[in-house]
């Protein structure tokens, strides 16, 4: 599910795989492998993806259907 959600969020925001890869400071092929489920996404990268799209990691991994991110810890 995480793979489908990151792809849908990227497409909904009219972003290319290359643009997201650049924002994550990774190779486009690496990002592409995340979207198709060929590679596991490291927690740090998953967290950055959630920040880019203004959502939570729980949303990305399918633990919730609520896109709104959690409040930041103080």
PDB file with one MODEL, atoms N, CA, C and O in Angstrom:
MODEL        1
ATOM      1  N   UNK A   1       0.826  -1.196   0.000  1.00  0.00           N
ATOM      2  CA  UNK A   1       0.000   0.000   0.000  1.00  0.00           C
ATOM      3  C   UNK A   1       0.873   1.263   0.000  1.00  0.00           C
ATOM      4  O   UNK A   1       0.536   2.245  -0.661  1.00  0.00           O
ATOM      5  N   UNK A   2       1.985   1.243   0.734  1.00  0.00           N
ATOM      6  CA  UNK A   2       2.844   2.428   0.798  1.00  0.00           C
ATOM      7  C   UNK A   2       3.296   2.837  -0.594  1.00  0.00           C
ATOM      8  O   UNK A   2       3.370   4.025  -0.909  1.00  0.00           O
ATOM      9  N   UNK A   3       3.592   1.859  -1.413  1.00  0.00           N
ATOM     10  CA  UNK A   3       4.092   2.159  -2.748  1.00  0.00           C
ATOM     11  C   UNK A   3       3.026   2.858  -3.585  1.00  0.00           C
ATOM     12  O   UNK A   3       3.313   3.816  -4.303  1.00  0.00           O
ATOM     13  N   UNK A   4       1.803   2.369  -3.483  1.00  0.00           N
ATOM     14  CA  UNK A   4       0.695   2.970  -4.225  1.00  0.00           C
ATOM     15  C   UNK A   4       0.419   4.392  -3.732  1.00  0.00           C
ATOM     16  O   UNK A   4       0.154   5.292  -4.529  1.00  0.00           O
ATOM     17  N   UNK A   5       0.480   4.580  -2.438  1.00  0.00           N
ATOM     18  CA  UNK A   5       0.186   5.907  -1.884  1.00  0.00           C
ATOM     19  C   UNK A   5       1.238   6.935  -2.269  1.00  0.00           C
ATOM     20  O   UNK A   5       0.884   8.069  -2.591  1.00  0.00           O
ATOM     21  N   UNK A   6       2.512   6.580  -2.249  1.00  0.00           N
ATOM     22  CA  UNK A   6       3.512   7.598  -2.608  1.00  0.00           C
ATOM     23  C   UNK A   6       3.416   7.933  -4.092  1.00  0.00           C
ATOM     24  O   UNK A   6       3.636   9.076  -4.491  1.00  0.00           O
ATOM     25  N   UNK A   7       3.089   6.937  -4.902  1.00  0.00           N
ATOM     26  CA  UNK A   7       2.923   7.203  -6.334  1.00  0.00           C
ATOM     27  C   UNK A   7       1.714   8.113  -6.557  1.00  0.00           C
ATOM     28  O   UNK A   7       1.796   9.081  -7.314  1.00  0.00           O
ATOM     29  N   UNK A   8       0.595   7.806  -5.902  1.00  0.00           N
ATOM     30  CA  UNK A   8      -0.602   8.621  -6.069  1.00  0.00           C
ATOM     31  C   UNK A   8      -0.383  10.048  -5.591  1.00  0.00           C
ATOM     32  O   UNK A   8      -0.821  10.993  -6.247  1.00  0.00           O
ATOM     33  N   UNK A   9       0.290  10.218  -4.454  1.00  0.00           N
ATOM     34  CA  UNK A   9       0.570  11.561  -3.955  1.00  0.00           C
ATOM     35  C   UNK A   9       1.453  12.330  -4.928  1.00  0.00           C
ATOM     36  O   UNK A   9       1.220  13.511  -5.186  1.00  0.00           O
ATOM     37  N   UNK A  10       2.458  11.665  -5.463  1.00  0.00           N
ATOM     38  CA  UNK A  10       3.351  12.311  -6.436  1.00  0.00           C
ATOM     39  C   UNK A  10       2.558  12.756  -7.661  1.00  0.00           C
ATOM     40  O   UNK A  10       2.681  13.897  -8.106  1.00  0.00           O
ATOM     41  N   UNK A  11       1.751  11.859  -8.197  1.00  0.00           N
ATOM     42  CA  UNK A  11       0.977  12.187  -9.400  1.00  0.00           C
ATOM     43  C   UNK A  11      -0.071  13.262  -9.117  1.00  0.00           C
ATOM     44  O   UNK A  11      -0.290  14.144  -9.947  1.00  0.00           O
ATOM     45  N   UNK A  12      -0.718  13.196  -7.957  1.00  0.00           N
ATOM     46  CA  UNK A  12      -1.717  14.202  -7.587  1.00  0.00           C
ATOM     47  C   UNK A  12      -1.109  15.597  -7.490  1.00  0.00           C
ATOM     48  O   UNK A  12      -1.800  16.597  -7.686  1.00  0.00           O
ATOM     49  N   UNK A  13       0.181  15.660  -7.187  1.00  0.00           N
ATOM     50  CA  UNK A  13       0.885  16.935  -7.066  1.00  0.00           C
ATOM     51  C   UNK A  13       1.651  17.297  -8.334  1.00  0.00           C
ATOM     52  O   UNK A  13       2.466  18.219  -8.334  1.00  0.00           O
ATOM     53  N   UNK A  14       1.385  16.567  -9.411  1.00  0.00           N
ATOM     54  CA  UNK A  14       2.013  16.817 -10.715  1.00  0.00           C
ATOM     55  C   UNK A  14       3.533  16.885 -10.625  1.00  0.00           C
ATOM     56  O   UNK A  14       4.165  17.768 -11.205  1.00  0.00           O
ATOM     57  N   UNK A  15       4.111  15.936  -9.885  1.00  0.00           N
ATOM     58  CA  UNK A  15       5.559  15.864  -9.745  1.00  0.00           C
ATOM     59  C   UNK A  15       6.086  14.630 -10.469  1.00  0.00           C
ATOM     60  O   UNK A  15       5.428  13.590 -10.518  1.00  0.00           O
ATOM     61  N   UNK A  16       7.268  14.766 -11.022  1.00  0.00           N
ATOM     62  CA  UNK A  16       7.906  13.622 -11.679  1.00  0.00           C
ATOM     63  C   UNK A  16       8.697  12.829 -10.641  1.00  0.00           C
ATOM     64  O   UNK A  16       8.982  13.316  -9.547  1.00  0.00           O
ATOM     65  N   UNK A  17       9.038  11.612 -11.004  1.00  0.00           N
ATOM     66  CA  UNK A  17       9.903  10.823 -10.142  1.00  0.00           C
ATOM     67  C   UNK A  17      11.242  11.536  -9.953  1.00  0.00           C
ATOM     68  O   UNK A  17      11.806  11.519  -8.859  1.00  0.00           O
ATOM     69  N   UNK A  18      11.746  12.157 -11.005  1.00  0.00           N
ATOM     70  CA  UNK A  18      13.017  12.859 -10.916  1.00  0.00           C
ATOM     71  C   UNK A  18      12.945  14.010  -9.921  1.00  0.00           C
ATOM     72  O   UNK A  18      13.877  14.219  -9.145  1.00  0.00           O
ATOM     73  N   UNK A  19      11.848  14.754  -9.938  1.00  0.00           N
ATOM     74  CA  UNK A  19      11.700  15.888  -9.015  1.00  0.00           C
ATOM     75  C   UNK A  19      11.689  15.411  -7.566  1.00  0.00           C
ATOM     76  O   UNK A  19      12.352  16.002  -6.714  1.00  0.00           O
ATOM     77  N   UNK A  20      10.943  14.347  -7.281  1.00  0.00           N
ATOM     78  CA  UNK A  20      10.911  13.812  -5.916  1.00  0.00           C
ATOM     79  C   UNK A  20      12.283  13.266  -5.535  1.00  0.00           C
ATOM     80  O   UNK A  20      12.754  13.494  -4.421  1.00  0.00           O
ATOM     81  N   UNK A  21      12.914  12.560  -6.436  1.00  0.00           N
ATOM     82  CA  UNK A  21      14.251  12.031  -6.159  1.00  0.00           C
ATOM     83  C   UNK A  21      15.214  13.162  -5.829  1.00  0.00           C
ATOM     84  O   UNK A  21      16.020  13.042  -4.906  1.00  0.00           O
ATOM     85  N   UNK A  22      15.136  14.261  -6.577  1.00  0.00           N
ATOM     86  CA  UNK A  22      15.990  15.418  -6.297  1.00  0.00           C
ATOM     87  C   UNK A  22      15.695  16.000  -4.918  1.00  0.00           C
ATOM     88  O   UNK A  22      16.615  16.389  -4.199  1.00  0.00           O
ATOM     89  N   UNK A  23      14.430  16.060  -4.548  1.00  0.00           N
ATOM     90  CA  UNK A  23      14.046  16.589  -3.240  1.00  0.00           C
ATOM     91  C   UNK A  23      14.540  15.689  -2.107  1.00  0.00           C
ATOM     92  O   UNK A  23      14.795  16.159  -0.999  1.00  0.00           O
ATOM     93  N   UNK A  24      14.672  14.392  -2.393  1.00  0.00           N
ATOM     94  CA  UNK A  24      15.130  13.428  -1.400  1.00  0.00           C
ATOM     95  C   UNK A  24      16.643  13.200  -1.460  1.00  0.00           C
ATOM     96  O   UNK A  24      17.206  12.476  -0.639  1.00  0.00           O
ATOM     97  N   UNK A  25      17.285  13.824  -2.438  1.00  0.00           N
ATOM     98  CA  UNK A  25      18.732  13.658  -2.650  1.00  0.00           C
ATOM     99  C   UNK A  25      19.110  12.204  -2.907  1.00  0.00           C
ATOM    100  O   UNK A  25      20.091  11.689  -2.370  1.00  0.00           O
ATOM    101  N   UNK A  26      18.294  11.554  -3.751  1.00  0.00           N
ATOM    102  CA  UNK A  26      18.560  10.170  -4.147  1.00  0.00           C
ATOM    103  C   UNK A  26      18.456  10.067  -5.662  1.00  0.00           C
ATOM    104  O   UNK A  26      17.992  10.990  -6.333  1.00  0.00           O
ATOM    105  N   UNK A  27      18.888   8.946  -6.181  1.00  0.00           N
ATOM    106  CA  UNK A  27      18.824   8.661  -7.612  1.00  0.00           C
ATOM    107  C   UNK A  27      17.374   8.401  -8.022  1.00  0.00           C
ATOM    108  O   UNK A  27      16.608   7.820  -7.253  1.00  0.00           O
ATOM    109  N   UNK A  28      16.995   8.827  -9.229  1.00  0.00           N
ATOM    110  CA  UNK A  28      15.632   8.605  -9.709  1.00  0.00           C
ATOM    111  C   UNK A  28      15.290   7.117  -9.747  1.00  0.00           C
ATOM    112  O   UNK A  28      14.168   6.731  -9.419  1.00  0.00           O
ATOM    113  N   UNK A  29      16.250   6.280 -10.145  1.00  0.00           N
ATOM    114  CA  UNK A  29      15.999   4.845 -10.225  1.00  0.00           C
ATOM    115  C   UNK A  29      15.688   4.269  -8.839  1.00  0.00           C
ATOM    116  O   UNK A  29      14.835   3.393  -8.697  1.00  0.00           O
ATOM    117  N   UNK A  30      16.379   4.765  -7.841  1.00  0.00           N
ATOM    118  CA  UNK A  30      16.117   4.326  -6.464  1.00  0.00           C
ATOM    119  C   UNK A  30      14.684   4.673  -6.079  1.00  0.00           C
ATOM    120  O   UNK A  30      13.961   3.845  -5.526  1.00  0.00           O
ATOM    121  N   UNK A  31      14.280   5.918  -6.379  1.00  0.00           N
ATOM    122  CA  UNK A  31      12.909   6.322  -6.059  1.00  0.00           C
ATOM    123  C   UNK A  31      11.905   5.474  -6.842  1.00  0.00           C
ATOM    124  O   UNK A  31      10.893   5.043  -6.291  1.00  0.00           O
ATOM    125  N   UNK A  32      12.177   5.241  -8.092  1.00  0.00           N
ATOM    126  CA  UNK A  32      11.292   4.425  -8.910  1.00  0.00           C
ATOM    127  C   UNK A  32      11.123   3.035  -8.292  1.00  0.00           C
ATOM    128  O   UNK A  32      10.022   2.483  -8.276  1.00  0.00           O
ATOM    129  N   UNK A  33      12.220   2.478  -7.787  1.00  0.00           N
ATOM    130  CA  UNK A  33      12.146   1.162  -7.143  1.00  0.00           C
ATOM    131  C   UNK A  33      11.304   1.196  -5.876  1.00  0.00           C
ATOM    132  O   UNK A  33      10.672   0.197  -5.532  1.00  0.00           O
ATOM    133  N   UNK A  34      11.283   2.325  -5.174  1.00  0.00           N
ATOM    134  CA  UNK A  34      10.403   2.464  -4.012  1.00  0.00           C
ATOM    135  C   UNK A  34       8.943   2.391  -4.462  1.00  0.00           C
ATOM    136  O   UNK A  34       8.135   1.684  -3.860  1.00  0.00           O
ATOM    137  N   UNK A  35       8.615   3.124  -5.520  1.00  0.00           N
ATOM    138  CA  UNK A  35       7.224   3.175  -5.987  1.00  0.00           C
ATOM    139  C   UNK A  35       6.711   1.829  -6.469  1.00  0.00           C
ATOM    140  O   UNK A  35       5.532   1.521  -6.298  1.00  0.00           O
ATOM    141  N   UNK A  36       7.573   1.028  -7.065  1.00  0.00           N
ATOM    142  CA  UNK A  36       7.114  -0.266  -7.590  1.00  0.00           C
ATOM    143  C   UNK A  36       7.325  -1.404  -6.594  1.00  0.00           C
ATOM    144  O   UNK A  36       7.023  -2.560  -6.892  1.00  0.00           O
ATOM    145  N   UNK A  37       7.842  -1.073  -5.413  1.00  0.00           N
ATOM    146  CA  UNK A  37       8.005  -2.078  -4.374  1.00  0.00           C
ATOM    147  C   UNK A  37       9.218  -2.964  -4.530  1.00  0.00           C
ATOM    148  O   UNK A  37       9.298  -4.016  -3.896  1.00  0.00           O
ATOM    149  N   UNK A  38      10.163  -2.562  -5.358  1.00  0.00           N
ATOM    150  CA  UNK A  38      11.377  -3.352  -5.553  1.00  0.00           C
ATOM    151  C   UNK A  38      12.389  -3.144  -4.433  1.00  0.00           C
ATOM    152  O   UNK A  38      13.255  -3.989  -4.207  1.00  0.00           O
ATOM    153  N   UNK A  39      12.279  -2.023  -3.736  1.00  0.00           N
ATOM    154  CA  UNK A  39      13.182  -1.715  -2.621  1.00  0.00           C
ATOM    155  C   UNK A  39      12.360  -1.233  -1.446  1.00  0.00           C
ATOM    156  O   UNK A  39      11.361  -0.533  -1.607  1.00  0.00           O
ATOM    157  N   UNK A  40      12.804  -1.624  -0.249  1.00  0.00           N
ATOM    158  CA  UNK A  40      12.179  -1.091   0.959  1.00  0.00           C
ATOM    159  C   UNK A  40      12.628   0.347   1.145  1.00  0.00           C
ATOM    160  O   UNK A  40      13.765   0.702   0.834  1.00  0.00           O
ATOM    161  N   UNK A  41      11.729   1.163   1.651  1.00  0.00           N
ATOM    162  CA  UNK A  41      12.024   2.580   1.863  1.00  0.00           C
ATOM    163  C   UNK A  41      12.577   2.755   3.271  1.00  0.00           C
ATOM    164  O   UNK A  41      11.903   2.411   4.243  1.00  0.00           O
ATOM    165  N   UNK A  42      13.803   3.290   3.399  1.00  0.00           N
ATOM    166  CA  UNK A  42      14.342   3.542   4.736  1.00  0.00           C
ATOM    167  C   UNK A  42      13.444   4.512   5.508  1.00  0.00           C
ATOM    168  O   UNK A  42      12.818   5.391   4.916  1.00  0.00           O
ATOM    169  N   UNK A  43      13.387   4.351   6.812  1.00  0.00           N
ATOM    170  CA  UNK A  43      12.526   5.170   7.658  1.00  0.00           C
ATOM    171  C   UNK A  43      12.807   6.651   7.448  1.00  0.00           C
ATOM    172  O   UNK A  43      11.875   7.453   7.387  1.00  0.00           O
ATOM    173  N   UNK A  44      14.073   7.025   7.336  1.00  0.00           N
ATOM    174  CA  UNK A  44      14.422   8.438   7.159  1.00  0.00           C
ATOM    175  C   UNK A  44      13.826   8.994   5.860  1.00  0.00           C
ATOM    176  O   UNK A  44      13.333  10.121   5.827  1.00  0.00           O
ATOM    177  N   UNK A  45      13.877   8.201   4.811  1.00  0.00           N
ATOM    178  CA  UNK A  45      13.332   8.629   3.521  1.00  0.00           C
ATOM    179  C   UNK A  45      11.811   8.676   3.590  1.00  0.00           C
ATOM    180  O   UNK A  45      11.195   9.604   3.067  1.00  0.00           O
ATOM    181  N   UNK A  46      11.211   7.698   4.223  1.00  0.00           N
ATOM    182  CA  UNK A  46       9.758   7.678   4.379  1.00  0.00           C
ATOM    183  C   UNK A  46       9.287   8.915   5.140  1.00  0.00           C
ATOM    184  O   UNK A  46       8.265   9.510   4.799  1.00  0.00           O
ATOM    185  N   UNK A  47      10.026   9.291   6.156  1.00  0.00           N
ATOM    186  CA  UNK A  47       9.696  10.481   6.929  1.00  0.00           C
ATOM    187  C   UNK A  47       9.803  11.740   6.065  1.00  0.00           C
ATOM    188  O   UNK A  47       8.957  12.629   6.159  1.00  0.00           O
ATOM    189  N   UNK A  48      10.834  11.818   5.231  1.00  0.00           N
ATOM    190  CA  UNK A  48      10.980  12.984   4.345  1.00  0.00           C
ATOM    191  C   UNK A  48       9.869  13.026   3.303  1.00  0.00           C
ATOM    192  O   UNK A  48       9.382  14.104   2.962  1.00  0.00           O
ATOM    193  N   UNK A  49       9.464  11.863   2.794  1.00  0.00           N
ATOM    194  CA  UNK A  49       8.354  11.815   1.838  1.00  0.00           C
ATOM    195  C   UNK A  49       7.076  12.336   2.500  1.00  0.00           C
ATOM    196  O   UNK A  49       6.329  13.106   1.896  1.00  0.00           O
ATOM    197  N   UNK A  50       6.830  11.914   3.740  1.00  0.00           N
ATOM    198  CA  UNK A  50       5.651  12.395   4.471  1.00  0.00           C
ATOM    199  C   UNK A  50       5.705  13.910   4.625  1.00  0.00           C
ATOM    200  O   UNK A  50       4.688  14.584   4.461  1.00  0.00           O
ATOM    201  N   UNK A  51       6.878  14.449   4.938  1.00  0.00           N
ATOM    202  CA  UNK A  51       7.029  15.906   5.068  1.00  0.00           C
ATOM    203  C   UNK A  51       6.777  16.618   3.740  1.00  0.00           C
ATOM    204  O   UNK A  51       6.117  17.657   3.711  1.00  0.00           O
ATOM    205  N   UNK A  52       7.288  16.076   2.662  1.00  0.00           N
ATOM    206  CA  UNK A  52       7.109  16.687   1.339  1.00  0.00           C
ATOM    207  C   UNK A  52       5.620  16.814   1.008  1.00  0.00           C
ATOM    208  O   UNK A  52       5.174  17.837   0.489  1.00  0.00           O
ATOM    209  N   UNK A  53       4.866  15.764   1.313  1.00  0.00           N
ATOM    210  CA  UNK A  53       3.452  15.749   0.947  1.00  0.00           C
ATOM    211  C   UNK A  53       2.527  16.217   2.065  1.00  0.00           C
ATOM    212  O   UNK A  53       1.306  16.195   1.906  1.00  0.00           O
ATOM    213  N   UNK A  54       3.090  16.638   3.186  1.00  0.00           N
ATOM    214  CA  UNK A  54       2.269  17.151   4.275  1.00  0.00           C
ATOM    215  C   UNK A  54       1.340  16.117   4.859  1.00  0.00           C
ATOM    216  O   UNK A  54       0.170  16.396   5.120  1.00  0.00           O
ATOM    217  N   UNK A  55       1.862  14.915   5.067  1.00  0.00           N
ATOM    218  CA  UNK A  55       1.062  13.838   5.626  1.00  0.00           C
ATOM    219  C   UNK A  55       1.877  13.134   6.695  1.00  0.00           C
ATOM    220  O   UNK A  55       2.952  13.600   7.072  1.00  0.00           O
ATOM    221  N   UNK A  56       1.370  12.016   7.183  1.00  0.00           N
ATOM    222  CA  UNK A  56       2.094  11.249   8.197  1.00  0.00           C
ATOM    223  C   UNK A  56       2.643   9.962   7.586  1.00  0.00           C
ATOM    224  O   UNK A  56       2.163   9.482   6.559  1.00  0.00           O
ATOM    225  N   UNK A  57       3.652   9.427   8.241  1.00  0.00           N
ATOM    226  CA  UNK A  57       4.175   8.129   7.833  1.00  0.00           C
ATOM    227  C   UNK A  57       3.090   7.072   7.982  1.00  0.00           C
ATOM    228  O   UNK A  57       2.995   6.154   7.167  1.00  0.00           O
ATOM    229  N   UNK A  58       2.272   7.199   9.023  1.00  0.00           N
ATOM    230  CA  UNK A  58       1.174   6.243   9.201  1.00  0.00           C
ATOM    231  C   UNK A  58       0.241   6.228   7.990  1.00  0.00           C
ATOM    232  O   UNK A  58      -0.241   5.168   7.592  1.00  0.00           O
ATOM    233  N   UNK A  59      -0.016   7.396   7.405  1.00  0.00           N
ATOM    234  CA  UNK A  59      -0.841   7.436   6.195  1.00  0.00           C
ATOM    235  C   UNK A  59      -0.131   6.706   5.054  1.00  0.00           C
ATOM    236  O   UNK A  59      -0.740   5.908   4.342  1.00  0.00           O
ATOM    237  N   UNK A  60       1.159   6.988   4.888  1.00  0.00           N
ATOM    238  CA  UNK A  60       1.910   6.372   3.794  1.00  0.00           C
ATOM    239  C   UNK A  60       1.934   4.851   3.887  1.00  0.00           C
ATOM    240  O   UNK A  60       1.867   4.159   2.871  1.00  0.00           O
ATOM    241  N   UNK A  61       2.030   4.335   5.111  1.00  0.00           N
ATOM    242  CA  UNK A  61       2.117   2.876   5.257  1.00  0.00           C
ATOM    243  C   UNK A  61       0.762   2.204   5.459  1.00  0.00           C
ATOM    244  O   UNK A  61       0.691   0.994   5.673  1.00  0.00           O
ATOM    245  N   UNK A  62      -0.313   2.988   5.391  1.00  0.00           N
ATOM    246  CA  UNK A  62      -1.648   2.408   5.438  1.00  0.00           C
ATOM    247  C   UNK A  62      -2.203   2.143   6.823  1.00  0.00           C
ATOM    248  O   UNK A  62      -3.181   1.408   6.960  1.00  0.00           O
ATOM    249  N   UNK A  63      -1.601   2.727   7.861  1.00  0.00           N
ATOM    250  CA  UNK A  63      -2.126   2.548   9.219  1.00  0.00           C
ATOM    251  C   UNK A  63      -3.310   3.455   9.487  1.00  0.00           C
ATOM    252  O   UNK A  63      -4.058   3.236  10.440  1.00  0.00           O
ATOM    253  N   UNK A  64      -3.487   4.475   8.655  1.00  0.00           N
ATOM    254  CA  UNK A  64      -4.629   5.379   8.769  1.00  0.00           C
ATOM    255  C   UNK A  64      -4.981   5.877   7.378  1.00  0.00           C
ATOM    256  O   UNK A  64      -4.144   5.882   6.475  1.00  0.00           O
ATOM    257  N   UNK A  65      -6.213   6.291   7.218  1.00  0.00           N
ATOM    258  CA  UNK A  65      -6.632   6.903   5.953  1.00  0.00           C
ATOM    259  C   UNK A  65      -6.717   8.420   6.081  1.00  0.00           C
ATOM    260  O   UNK A  65      -7.160   9.100   5.156  1.00  0.00           O
ATOM    261  N   UNK A  66      -6.294   8.947   7.220  1.00  0.00           N
ATOM    262  CA  UNK A  66      -6.296  10.389   7.468  1.00  0.00           C
ATOM    263  C   UNK A  66      -4.976  10.960   6.951  1.00  0.00           C
ATOM    264  O   UNK A  66      -3.902  10.600   7.432  1.00  0.00           O
ATOM    265  N   UNK A  67      -5.070  11.857   5.963  1.00  0.00           N
ATOM    266  CA  UNK A  67      -3.855  12.417   5.365  1.00  0.00           C
ATOM    267  C   UNK A  67      -3.192  13.476   6.231  1.00  0.00           C
ATOM    268  O   UNK A  67      -1.987  13.701   6.117  1.00  0.00           O
ATOM    269  N   UNK A  68      -3.959  14.130   7.096  1.00  0.00           N
ATOM    270  CA  UNK A  68      -3.439  15.229   7.896  1.00  0.00           C
ATOM    271  C   UNK A  68      -2.289  14.737   8.779  1.00  0.00           C
ATOM    272  O   UNK A  68      -2.414  13.706   9.439  1.00  0.00           O
ATOM    273  N   UNK A  69      -1.170  15.469   8.794  1.00  0.00           N
ATOM    274  CA  UNK A  69      -0.034  15.028   9.639  1.00  0.00           C
ATOM    275  C   UNK A  69      -0.310  15.279  11.113  1.00  0.00           C
ATOM    276  O   UNK A  69      -1.163  16.087  11.483  1.00  0.00           O
ATOM    277  N   UNK A  70       0.435  14.565  11.936  1.00  0.00           N
ATOM    278  CA  UNK A  70       0.359  14.777  13.387  1.00  0.00           C
ATOM    279  C   UNK A  70       1.030  16.097  13.729  1.00  0.00           C
ATOM    280  O   UNK A  70       1.895  16.564  12.988  1.00  0.00           O
ATOM    281  N   UNK A  71       0.640  16.702  14.843  1.00  0.00           N
ATOM    282  CA  UNK A  71       1.346  17.926  15.274  1.00  0.00           C
ATOM    283  C   UNK A  71       2.801  17.583  15.610  1.00  0.00           C
ATOM    284  O   UNK A  71       3.090  16.493  16.103  1.00  0.00           O
ATOM    285  N   UNK A  72       3.709  18.519  15.341  1.00  0.00           N
ATOM    286  CA  UNK A  72       5.130  18.311  15.648  1.00  0.00           C
ATOM    287  C   UNK A  72       5.328  18.303  17.154  1.00  0.00           C
ATOM    288  O   UNK A  72       4.681  19.058  17.880  1.00  0.00           O
ATOM    289  N   UNK A  73       6.228  17.444  17.618  1.00  0.00           N
ATOM    290  CA  UNK A  73       6.563  17.380  19.046  1.00  0.00           C
ATOM    291  C   UNK A  73       7.329  18.632  19.432  1.00  0.00           C
ATOM    292  O   UNK A  73       8.100  19.170  18.638  1.00  0.00           O
ATOM    293  N   UNK A  74       7.112  19.084  20.640  1.00  0.00           N
ATOM    294  CA  UNK A  74       7.810  20.292  21.110  1.00  0.00           C
ATOM    295  C   UNK A  74       9.099  19.931  21.791  1.00  0.00           C
ATOM    296  O   UNK A  74       9.822  20.815  22.252  1.00  0.00           O
TER     297      UNK A  74
ENDMDL
END
